């Protein structure tokens, strides 16, 4: 539990230039949690200062926050949420602080009615497995996790680093642990091998492993390694190239199709019509990273257009602002998007000597 003490604005100037300055003190009862919350050498508080343009100064288990009224409330909500996370047995890393800040800012954007209080606590959608709990770090991730809970078919599209595949695997692992499904099926179009996998050495698992490595990595993050291995051996977790889905009905399963931008129209239709009783399908991909031969239409792009009004289908679109890996990844994605949006040079200008 923490307490809030409103303190009159002193003559000490805030590091950021503010008008309508606000100053208050947060005091946290547990000293160890407060230390973890503030971060080593107060690095978490420094990140809050940088992102929200406030002044945050720690003293013992208290922190004084000074700045613009809206920004200080955002800082308070972020710190309250993170402290509550620590109380529930979680940890606080830099990425968690970034996520709490994003969600606190987003909450202000949504509080448009005068009856809603600015001091409301942050609530973030979560996925919990025995090994770890993952909380949404952006508003789009929050919407995605909630869509995974309610919809039988969810499309998650957008650039790398937004968490769309990782969260899909986490949700599938959660469903398996709850007993809501009997198995997990992971699939990906092996475009690099032209889906002609017979010439590759080894059994089917060894043939497709290189293409499904990101899904494996996420699985091992959610479940103990020995449990993953046993589940694969028992067929509870199935690795299936997209080409091997034909003719099957997938029931009582969480089915993930990753890199779906590299499916053809016929492959996508074939995959989606495999949906059986008590099954959940999650389709992830980045329409800007299509590796299909020139002139071949992406099944993902077509499906997003055709199914956008279909009941029971949720489409969540991530953007560069949702990148949660390294801040530089978000800037790289944004730079590439800007480059691709530039108009092509006029044909008659190419090779002109004028």
Rosetta blueprint (number, residue, H / E / L):
1 X L
2 X E
3 X E
4 X E
5 X E
6 X E
7 X L
8 X L
9 X L
10 X L
11 X L
12 X L
13 X L
14 X L
15 X L
16 X L
17 X L
18 X L
19 X L
20 X L
21 X E
22 X E
23 X E
24 X E
25 X E
26 X E
27 X E
28 X E
29 X L
30 X L
31 X H
32 X H
33 X H
34 X H
35 X H
36 X H
37 X H
38 X H
39 X L
40 X H
41 X H
42 X H
43 X H
44 X H
45 X H
46 X H
47 X H
48 X H
49 X H
50 X H
51 X H
52 X H
53 X L
54 X L
55 X E
56 X E
57 X E
58 X E
59 X E
60 X L
61 X L
62 X E
63 X E
64 X E
65 X E
66 X E
67 X E
68 X E
69 X H
70 X H
71 X H
72 X H
73 X H
74 X H
75 X H
76 X H
77 X H
78 X H
79 X H
80 X H
81 X H
82 X H
83 X H
84 X H
85 X H
86 X H
87 X H
88 X L
89 X L
90 X L
91 X L
92 X L
93 X L
94 X H
95 X H
96 X H
97 X H
98 X H
99 X H
100 X H
101 X H
102 X H
103 X H
104 X H
105 X H
106 X H
107 X H
108 X H
109 X H
110 X H
111 X L
112 X L
113 X L
114 X L
115 X L
116 X L
117 X L
118 X L
119 X L
120 X L
121 X L
122 X L
123 X L
124 X L
125 X L
126 X E
127 X E
128 X E
129 X L
130 X L
131 X L
132 X L
133 X E
134 X E
135 X E
136 X L
137 X L
138 X L
139 X H
140 X H
141 X H
142 X H
143 X H
144 X H
145 X H
146 X H
147 X H
148 X H
149 X H
150 X H
151 X L
152 X L
153 X E
154 X E
155 X E
156 X E
157 X E
158 X L
159 X L
160 X L
161 X L
162 X L
163 X L
164 X H
165 X H
166 X H
167 X H
168 X H
169 X H
170 X H
171 X H
172 X H
173 X H
174 X H
175 X H
176 X H
177 X H
178 X H
179 X L
180 X L
181 X L
182 X L
183 X E
184 X E
185 X E
186 X E
187 X E
188 X E
189 X L
190 X L
191 X H
192 X H
193 X H
194 X L
195 X L
196 X L
197 X H
198 X H
199 X H
200 X L
201 X L
202 X L
203 X L
204 X H
205 X H
206 X H
207 X H
208 X H
209 X H
210 X H
211 X H
212 X H
213 X H
214 X H
215 X H
216 X H
217 X H
218 X H
219 X H
220 X H
221 X H
222 X H
223 X L
224 X L
225 X H
226 X H
227 X H
228 X H
229 X H
230 X H
231 X H
232 X H
233 X H
234 X H
235 X L
236 X L
237 X E
238 X E
239 X E
240 X L
241 X L
242 X H
243 X H
244 X H
245 X H
246 X L
247 X L
248 X L
249 X L
250 X E
251 X L
252 X L
253 X E
254 X E
255 X E
256 X E
257 X E
258 X E
259 X L
260 X H
261 X H
262 X H
263 X L
264 X E
265 X H
266 X H
267 X H
268 X H
269 X H
270 X H
271 X H
272 X H
273 X L
274 X L
275 X E
276 X L
277 X L
278 X L
279 X L
280 X E
281 X E
282 X E
283 X E
284 X E
285 X E
286 X L
287 X L
288 X L
289 X L
290 X L
291 X L
292 X L
293 X L
294 X L
295 X L
296 X L
297 X L
298 X E
299 X H
300 X H
301 X H
302 X H
303 X H
304 X H
305 X H
306 X H
307 X L
308 X L
309 X L
310 X L
311 X L
312 X L
313 X E
314 X E
315 X E
316 X E
317 X E
318 X L
319 X L
320 X H
321 X H
322 X H
323 X L
324 X L
325 X L
326 X L
327 X H
328 X H
329 X H
330 X H
331 X H
332 X H
333 X H
334 X H
335 X H
336 X H
337 X H
338 X H
339 X H
340 X H
341 X L
342 X L
343 X L
344 X L
345 X L
346 X L
347 X H
348 X H
349 X H
350 X L
351 X L
352 X L
353 X L
354 X L
